[in-house]
């Protein structure tokens, strides 16, 4: 790992900690040339292709998934840690499936059911995009279904 200050290639790890329930490692490093200390993170990389509804394939992108969930949860009582924990669990599930290609619907259904459990407003926000609501009537129908579930 190059030093961000002097660009020296030789750095040493002075501390490592497992974070995010064992899904990441935080490392403190020190440059052997200038002594600058900095932090790096290691995360498991998923080598999975997501098969979209129209048949297109794209590499799994954690940030895209987290961003969509964050947007649905904007100004709702759902913490960043809760979102990250869920995404970590979802990624572990994807790894355990052992498949190189996963339908986007599988991920979408997992997210939508978790949001429904967490917060009805976040659920409706995500559902409106995921289920491609065409008009206000579809919002009303979905909201009535939520009310009837109680």
C-alpha positions as CSV (number, residue, x, y, z in Angstrom):
1,X,0.0,0.0,0.0
2,X,1.5,3.3,-1.0
3,X,1.9,6.1,1.5
4,X,-0.7,8.9,0.6
5,X,1.8,11.5,1.7
6,X,5.2,10.6,0.1
7,X,4.1,7.8,-2.2
8,X,6.6,5.3,-0.7
9,X,5.6,1.7,-1.4
10,X,6.9,0.3,1.9
11,X,4.4,0.6,4.7
12,X,3.8,-1.6,7.7
13,X,0.6,-2.6,9.4
14,X,0.7,-1.5,13.0
15,X,-2.9,-2.5,14.0
16,X,-5.7,-4.6,12.5
17,X,-9.3,-4.8,13.6
18,X,-12.2,-6.8,12.4
19,X,-15.2,-4.5,11.9
20,X,-18.8,-4.7,10.5
21,X,-19.5,-8.0,12.1
22,X,-16.5,-9.6,10.6
23,X,-17.1,-8.5,7.0
24,X,-14.3,-5.9,6.9
25,X,-10.8,-5.3,8.3
26,X,-9.6,-1.9,9.4
27,X,-5.8,-1.5,9.3
28,X,-3.6,1.2,10.7
29,X,-0.5,1.6,8.6
30,X,2.7,3.5,9.0
31,X,5.1,4.6,6.2
32,X,8.6,3.3,6.6
33,X,10.0,6.4,4.9
34,X,8.2,9.4,6.4
35,X,6.4,7.9,9.4
36,X,3.0,9.0,8.2
37,X,0.1,7.0,9.7
38,X,-3.0,6.2,7.8
39,X,-6.0,3.8,7.7
40,X,-7.0,1.3,5.1
41,X,-10.0,-1.0,4.9
42,X,-10.3,-4.4,3.4
43,X,-13.7,-5.7,2.2
44,X,-14.8,-9.0,0.7
45,X,-15.2,-8.5,-3.1
46,X,-18.2,-10.3,-4.6
47,X,-17.6,-11.6,-8.1
48,X,-21.2,-11.9,-9.0
49,X,-23.2,-10.7,-12.0
50,X,-26.6,-9.3,-11.5
51,X,-29.2,-10.2,-14.2
52,X,-31.5,-7.3,-14.8
53,X,-35.2,-7.7,-15.7
54,X,-34.4,-6.9,-19.4
55,X,-31.7,-9.6,-19.5
56,X,-28.7,-7.2,-19.2
57,X,-25.9,-8.3,-16.9
58,X,-23.9,-6.0,-14.7
59,X,-21.4,-6.6,-11.9
60,X,-22.7,-6.5,-8.4
61,X,-22.2,-3.1,-6.9
62,X,-22.5,-2.7,-3.2
63,X,-22.6,1.1,-3.3
64,X,-25.5,1.1,-5.8
65,X,-27.5,-1.2,-3.5
66,X,-26.7,0.9,-0.3
67,X,-27.5,4.1,-2.2
68,X,-31.0,2.8,-3.2
69,X,-31.7,1.7,0.4
70,X,-30.4,5.1,1.8
71,X,-32.7,7.0,-0.6
72,X,-35.7,5.0,0.5
73,X,-34.8,5.5,4.2
74,X,-34.0,9.3,3.9
75,X,-35.2,11.1,7.0
76,X,-36.6,7.9,8.4
77,X,-35.6,6.4,11.8
78,X,-33.3,3.8,10.2
79,X,-29.6,4.0,11.1
80,X,-26.7,3.6,8.7
81,X,-25.5,0.7,10.8
82,X,-28.8,-1.1,10.3
83,X,-28.6,-0.6,6.6
84,X,-25.0,-1.8,6.4
85,X,-25.7,-4.8,8.6
86,X,-28.6,-5.8,6.3
87,X,-26.4,-5.4,3.2
88,X,-23.6,-7.5,4.9
89,X,-26.2,-10.3,5.6
90,X,-27.5,-10.1,2.0
91,X,-23.9,-10.4,0.6
92,X,-23.2,-13.4,2.8
93,X,-26.4,-15.0,1.5
94,X,-25.3,-14.3,-2.1
95,X,-21.9,-15.9,-1.4
96,X,-23.6,-18.9,0.2
97,X,-25.8,-19.4,-2.8
98,X,-22.7,-20.1,-4.8
99,X,-24.1,-18.8,-8.0
100,X,-22.1,-16.5,-10.4
101,X,-25.3,-14.9,-11.6
102,X,-28.2,-13.6,-9.4
103,X,-31.5,-12.2,-10.7
104,X,-32.0,-8.6,-9.7
105,X,-35.5,-9.6,-8.6
106,X,-34.0,-11.8,-5.8
107,X,-32.1,-8.9,-4.3
108,X,-35.1,-6.5,-4.8
109,X,-37.5,-8.8,-3.0
110,X,-35.0,-9.2,-0.1
111,X,-34.7,-5.4,0.2
112,X,-38.4,-4.7,-0.2
113,X,-39.4,-7.2,2.5
114,X,-36.7,-5.8,4.9
115,X,-37.9,-2.2,4.3
116,X,-41.5,-3.3,4.9
117,X,-40.4,-4.7,8.2
118,X,-38.4,-1.6,9.2
119,X,-40.6,1.3,8.0
120,X,-43.7,1.6,5.9
121,X,-42.7,4.9,4.3
122,X,-39.3,3.6,3.3
123,X,-41.0,0.6,1.9
124,X,-43.4,2.6,-0.3
125,X,-40.6,4.8,-1.5
126,X,-38.5,1.8,-2.6
127,X,-41.6,-0.1,-3.9
128,X,-42.6,2.9,-6.1
129,X,-39.3,2.6,-8.0
130,X,-38.8,-1.2,-7.8
131,X,-42.3,-2.1,-8.8
132,X,-42.4,0.8,-11.3
133,X,-45.6,2.5,-10.2
134,X,-47.2,4.2,-13.2
135,X,-49.6,6.6,-11.4
136,X,-51.0,7.7,-8.1
137,X,-53.6,4.9,-8.0
138,X,-50.8,2.3,-7.7
139,X,-49.5,4.2,-4.6
140,X,-53.0,4.3,-3.1
141,X,-53.5,0.5,-3.8
142,X,-50.1,-0.3,-2.1
143,X,-50.9,1.9,0.9
144,X,-54.3,0.3,1.3
145,X,-52.7,-3.1,1.2
146,X,-50.3,-2.0,3.9
147,X,-53.1,-0.7,6.1
148,X,-55.1,-4.0,5.7
149,X,-52.1,-6.0,6.8
150,X,-52.2,-4.5,10.3
